[in-house]
Protein backbone atom coordinates (compact mmCIF):
# COMPACT_ATOMS: atom_id res chain seq x y z
CA UNK A 1 0.00 0.00 0.00
CA UNK A 2 1.44 3.39 -1.01
CA UNK A 3 2.26 5.72 1.85
CA UNK A 4 0.12 8.83 2.21
CA UNK A 5 1.71 12.11 1.17
CA UNK A 6 2.74 14.16 4.19
CA UNK A 7 1.33 17.65 3.76
CA UNK A 8 3.24 20.60 5.11
CA UNK A 9 2.03 23.72 6.80
CA UNK A 10 2.17 26.90 4.73
CA UNK A 11 1.73 30.44 5.99
CA UNK A 12 1.27 33.35 3.56
CA UNK A 13 1.73 36.82 5.06
CA UNK A 14 0.92 39.52 2.51
CA UNK A 15 -1.24 42.65 2.60
CA UNK A 16 -2.16 42.40 -1.11
CA UNK A 17 -5.38 40.33 -1.17
CA UNK A 18 -5.34 39.70 -4.95
CA UNK A 19 -1.75 38.48 -4.90
CA UNK A 20 -2.38 36.32 -1.83
CA UNK A 21 -5.47 34.82 -3.47
CA UNK A 22 -3.46 33.90 -6.57
CA UNK A 23 -0.84 32.16 -4.43
CA UNK A 24 -3.50 30.43 -2.37
CA UNK A 25 -5.16 29.01 -5.49
CA UNK A 26 -1.86 27.55 -6.72
CA UNK A 27 -0.98 25.97 -3.38
CA UNK A 28 -4.43 24.53 -2.85
CA UNK A 29 -4.39 22.93 -6.29
CA UNK A 30 -1.05 21.24 -5.55
CA UNK A 31 -2.59 19.33 -2.61
CA UNK A 32 0.83 19.35 -0.89
CA UNK A 33 0.13 21.84 1.87
CA UNK A 34 -2.22 21.61 4.83
CA UNK A 35 -3.14 23.74 6.57
CA UNK A 36 -2.64 26.84 4.43
CA UNK A 37 -2.91 29.95 6.58
CA UNK A 38 -3.54 33.30 4.90
CA UNK A 39 -2.54 36.34 6.98
CA UNK A 40 -3.10 39.92 5.83
CA UNK A 41 -0.46 41.84 7.78
CA UNK A 42 2.31 41.93 10.37
CA UNK A 43 0.10 42.54 13.40
CA UNK A 44 -2.12 39.59 12.51
CA UNK A 45 0.95 37.41 11.90
CA UNK A 46 2.44 38.31 15.26
CA UNK A 47 -0.79 37.34 16.98
CA UNK A 48 -1.01 34.09 15.02
CA UNK A 49 2.54 33.01 15.89
CA UNK A 50 1.96 33.88 19.54
CA UNK A 51 -1.05 31.55 19.73
CA UNK A 52 -0.02 28.68 17.44
CA UNK A 53 2.90 26.29 17.17
CA UNK A 54 5.30 27.93 14.66
CA UNK A 55 6.36 25.50 11.95
CA UNK A 56 6.33 24.96 8.18
CA UNK A 57 7.03 27.41 5.37
CA UNK A 58 6.22 31.11 5.56
CA UNK A 59 5.96 33.26 2.42
CA UNK A 60 6.45 36.76 3.78
CA UNK A 61 5.87 40.16 2.15
CA UNK A 62 8.64 42.35 3.56
CA UNK A 63 6.93 45.66 2.69
CA UNK A 64 3.68 46.02 4.63
CA UNK A 65 2.07 48.88 6.57
CA UNK A 66 2.37 48.80 10.35
CA UNK A 67 4.59 45.88 11.33
CA UNK A 68 6.55 45.16 8.16
CA UNK A 69 8.42 41.96 7.36
CA UNK A 70 11.71 43.06 8.91
CA UNK A 71 10.06 44.05 12.18
CA UNK A 72 7.97 40.88 12.22
CA UNK A 73 11.03 38.67 11.74
CA UNK A 74 12.88 40.54 14.46
CA UNK A 75 10.07 40.18 16.99
CA UNK A 76 9.51 36.51 16.23
CA UNK A 77 13.23 35.76 16.26
CA UNK A 78 13.90 37.24 19.69
CA UNK A 79 11.05 35.11 21.02
CA UNK A 80 12.48 31.96 19.41
CA UNK A 81 9.34 31.45 17.32
CA UNK A 82 11.11 30.79 14.03
CA UNK A 83 13.26 27.76 14.83
CA UNK A 84 11.07 25.41 12.77
CA UNK A 85 10.01 27.87 10.08
CA UNK A 86 11.51 28.23 6.60
CA UNK A 87 11.07 31.82 5.45
CA UNK A 88 10.70 32.90 1.83
CA UNK A 89 10.80 36.71 1.79
CA UNK A 90 9.31 38.82 -0.99
CA UNK A 91 10.50 42.38 -1.52
CA UNK A 92 11.03 44.93 -4.31
CA UNK A 93 13.93 46.34 -2.28
CA UNK A 94 17.18 44.51 -2.98
CA UNK A 95 19.69 47.22 -2.10
CA UNK A 96 22.63 46.49 0.21
CA UNK A 97 21.11 48.29 3.20
CA UNK A 98 17.95 46.20 3.02
CA UNK A 99 19.92 42.97 2.59
CA UNK A 100 22.19 43.73 5.55
CA UNK A 101 19.24 44.69 7.73
CA UNK A 102 17.40 41.44 7.08
CA UNK A 103 20.57 39.34 7.24
CA UNK A 104 21.37 40.76 10.67
CA UNK A 105 18.23 39.05 12.00
CA UNK A 106 19.77 35.72 11.01
CA UNK A 107 16.62 33.82 10.09
CA UNK A 108 16.09 34.27 6.36
CA UNK A 109 16.07 31.21 4.10
CA UNK A 110 15.34 32.62 0.65
CA UNK A 111 14.91 36.10 -0.82
CA UNK A 112 12.84 36.74 -3.96
CA UNK A 113 13.06 40.12 -5.66
CA UNK A 114 9.65 41.46 -6.62
CA UNK A 115 7.77 41.72 -8.85
CA UNK A 116 7.87 37.97 -9.45
CA UNK A 117 4.88 36.03 -10.85
CA UNK A 118 2.95 33.89 -8.35
CA UNK A 119 3.78 30.81 -10.45
CA UNK A 120 7.52 31.29 -9.94
CA UNK A 121 7.11 31.86 -6.20
CA UNK A 122 5.00 28.72 -6.10
CA UNK A 123 7.80 26.77 -7.82
CA UNK A 124 10.40 28.00 -5.34
CA UNK A 125 8.22 26.89 -2.44
CA UNK A 126 7.82 23.49 -4.06
CA UNK A 127 11.62 23.24 -4.26
CA UNK A 128 11.88 23.80 -0.52
CA UNK A 129 9.03 21.41 0.19
CA UNK A 130 10.69 18.70 -1.90
CA UNK A 131 13.91 19.12 0.07
CA UNK A 132 11.99 18.89 3.30
CA UNK A 133 10.25 15.68 2.24
CA UNK A 134 13.58 14.09 1.38
CA UNK A 135 15.10 14.98 4.74
CA UNK A 136 11.91 14.28 6.68
CA UNK A 137 11.64 17.69 8.28
CA UNK A 138 11.90 21.42 7.76
CA UNK A 139 15.05 22.61 9.48
CA UNK A 140 17.52 25.44 9.27
CA UNK A 141 19.87 22.96 7.66
CA UNK A 142 17.98 23.64 4.43
CA UNK A 143 19.49 27.09 4.27
CA UNK A 144 22.02 26.46 1.55
CA UNK A 145 20.33 29.53 0.05
CA UNK A 146 20.61 32.63 2.21
CA UNK A 147 21.12 36.35 2.03
CA UNK A 148 24.81 35.98 1.26
CA UNK A 149 23.59 35.34 -2.25
CA UNK A 150 22.88 39.04 -2.50
CA UNK A 151 26.63 39.16 -3.18
CA UNK A 152 26.26 36.78 -6.12
CA UNK A 153 25.83 39.37 -8.89
CA UNK A 154 29.06 41.17 -8.03
CA UNK A 155 30.99 37.90 -7.85
CA UNK A 156 29.54 36.67 -11.15
CA UNK A 157 30.37 39.96 -12.89
CA UNK A 158 33.95 39.75 -11.64
CA UNK A 159 34.36 36.23 -13.02
CA UNK A 160 32.87 37.15 -16.40
CA UNK A 161 35.17 40.13 -16.78
CA UNK A 162 38.20 38.14 -15.62
CA UNK A 163 37.46 35.45 -18.20
CA UNK A 164 37.26 38.03 -20.96
CA UNK A 165 33.53 37.91 -21.73
CA UNK A 166 32.90 41.18 -23.65
CA UNK A 167 30.59 43.33 -21.53
CA UNK A 168 28.91 44.88 -24.58
CA UNK A 169 27.83 41.49 -25.95
CA UNK A 170 24.27 40.33 -25.32
CA UNK A 171 25.80 37.02 -24.23
CA UNK A 172 27.40 38.81 -21.28
CA UNK A 173 24.02 39.97 -19.98
CA UNK A 174 22.53 36.54 -20.63
CA UNK A 175 25.35 34.79 -18.76
CA UNK A 176 25.06 37.16 -15.82
CA UNK A 177 21.33 36.47 -15.54
CA UNK A 178 21.70 32.73 -16.07
CA UNK A 179 24.53 32.23 -13.58
CA UNK A 180 22.78 34.37 -10.96
CA UNK A 181 19.71 32.17 -11.49
CA UNK A 182 21.71 28.96 -11.01
CA UNK A 183 23.39 30.38 -7.91
CA UNK A 184 19.99 31.33 -6.47
CA UNK A 185 18.77 27.79 -7.15
CA UNK A 186 21.99 25.98 -6.28
CA UNK A 187 21.40 22.33 -5.48
CA UNK A 188 18.35 22.10 -7.72
CA UNK A 189 18.44 19.89 -10.79
CA UNK A 190 18.34 22.61 -13.45
CA UNK A 191 18.62 21.76 -17.13
CA UNK A 192 20.35 24.25 -19.39
CA UNK A 193 17.73 23.92 -22.14
CA UNK A 194 14.73 23.21 -19.92
CA UNK A 195 15.30 25.78 -17.17
CA UNK A 196 18.25 28.13 -17.66
CA UNK A 197 17.78 29.28 -21.28
CA UNK A 198 14.00 29.77 -20.85
CA UNK A 199 14.55 31.79 -17.67
CA UNK A 200 17.13 34.03 -19.36
CA UNK A 201 14.81 34.44 -22.35
CA UNK A 202 11.94 35.40 -20.05
CA UNK A 203 14.00 38.04 -18.22
CA UNK A 204 15.42 39.55 -21.41
CA UNK A 205 12.33 39.08 -23.59
CA UNK A 206 14.26 36.92 -26.01
CA UNK A 207 14.07 33.27 -27.09
CA UNK A 208 16.03 30.24 -25.83
CA UNK A 209 17.63 29.82 -29.28
CA UNK A 210 18.90 33.40 -29.33
CA UNK A 211 20.12 33.02 -25.76
CA UNK A 212 22.07 29.88 -26.64
CA UNK A 213 23.70 31.47 -29.70
CA UNK A 214 24.59 34.72 -27.91
CA UNK A 215 26.21 32.88 -25.01
CA UNK A 216 28.13 30.65 -27.41
CA UNK A 217 29.37 33.72 -29.30
CA UNK A 218 30.47 35.44 -26.09
CA UNK A 219 32.41 32.36 -24.91
CA UNK A 220 33.99 31.86 -28.36
CA UNK A 221 35.16 35.49 -28.39
CA UNK A 222 36.56 35.25 -24.86
CA UNK A 223 38.52 32.11 -25.73
CA UNK A 224 40.01 33.76 -28.80
CA UNK A 225 40.97 37.03 -27.13
CA UNK A 226 41.13 36.12 -23.44
CA UNK A 227 43.98 35.08 -21.14
CA UNK A 228 44.59 31.35 -21.59
CA UNK A 229 46.29 31.10 -18.18
CA UNK A 230 43.23 32.49 -16.42
CA UNK A 231 41.03 30.12 -18.39
CA UNK A 232 43.27 27.16 -17.48
CA UNK A 233 43.12 28.09 -13.83
CA UNK A 234 39.35 28.36 -13.86
CA UNK A 235 38.31 25.51 -16.15
CA UNK A 236 41.18 23.05 -15.95
CA UNK A 237 40.79 20.13 -18.36
CA UNK A 238 38.05 21.81 -20.40
CA UNK A 239 40.61 24.25 -21.78
CA UNK A 240 43.74 23.34 -23.74
CA UNK A 241 46.59 25.22 -25.34
CA UNK A 242 44.81 25.06 -28.67
CA UNK A 243 42.06 27.26 -27.26
CA UNK A 244 39.61 24.44 -26.56
CA UNK A 245 36.43 25.93 -25.11
CA UNK A 246 33.93 24.80 -22.48
CA UNK A 247 30.37 24.25 -23.61
CA UNK A 248 27.71 26.73 -22.50
CA UNK A 249 26.62 24.21 -19.87
CA UNK A 250 30.18 23.68 -18.59
CA UNK A 251 30.81 27.43 -18.44
CA UNK A 252 27.64 28.19 -16.47
CA UNK A 253 28.18 25.23 -14.10
CA UNK A 254 31.82 26.08 -13.40
CA UNK A 255 31.23 29.77 -12.71
CA UNK A 256 28.22 28.87 -10.57
CA UNK A 257 30.27 26.45 -8.46
CA UNK A 258 33.03 28.99 -7.97
CA UNK A 259 30.57 31.76 -7.08
CA UNK A 260 28.83 29.57 -4.49
CA UNK A 261 32.18 28.55 -2.95
CA UNK A 262 33.21 32.20 -2.81
CA UNK A 263 29.94 33.14 -1.10
CA UNK A 264 30.33 30.36 1.48
CA UNK A 265 33.84 31.55 2.35
CA UNK A 266 32.76 35.16 2.80
C-alpha positions, 0 to 999 in steps of 0.5 A: 500500500502506497504511503500517504503524502505528508502535507506541510504547513504553509503560511502566507503573510501579505497585505495584497489580497489579490496576490495572496489569493493567486498564491492560495489558489496555486498551493491549494491545487497542488494538494501538498500543503495543509493547513494553508494559513492566509494572513493579511499583515504583520500585526495579525501574523504576530498574533497568530505566531503567539497563539499557534505552534510555529512551523512549516514554510512562511511566504512573507511580504517584507513591505507592509504597513504597520509591522513590516516583514523586517520588524515581524522577523525581528520580533519573532526571532527574539522570542524563538518562534522561528526555529522550525520555520523556513522563510521565503521573503518577498520584496522589491527592495534589494539594495545592500542596506535592506539585505544587511538589515534582514541578514542581521536578523539571522533567520532568512532562508530565501529572498525573492526580488519582486515583482515575481509572478505567483507561479515562480514563487509557487515553484520556489516553495515546491523546491523547498518542500521537496527538500523537506520531504527528502530529509523528513523535516523542515530545518535550518539545515535547508538554508544552503540559500541565504542572504549571502547570495545578494553578493552573487551578482558582483561575484559573477560579474567579476568572473565574467570580466576576468574570463574576458567575456565582452561586456557589450555582448548580449551574451554577457548579460545573458550569462550574468542572468543565467549564472545568478539564477543557477546560484539562487537555485543551487542544489536544484536539478536545473537543465540548461535547455529546460530551465536556464535558457528559458529563464534568461529568455523570459528576463530579457524578452528573447528566445532560448535559441537566441540566448544559446547562440549569444552565449556561445558567441560570447564564450567563443570570443573570450577564448580567442581574445582572453587570457589562456592562463586564467582560463586554465586556472578556472576551467582546468581540463576543459581548456587546452593550449589550442584554445579548446572551449567549455560548452555553455553548460560547462561554463555556467556550471563552473562559474556557478560552483566557484561563485557559491564557494566564494559566497560560502567563504565570505 
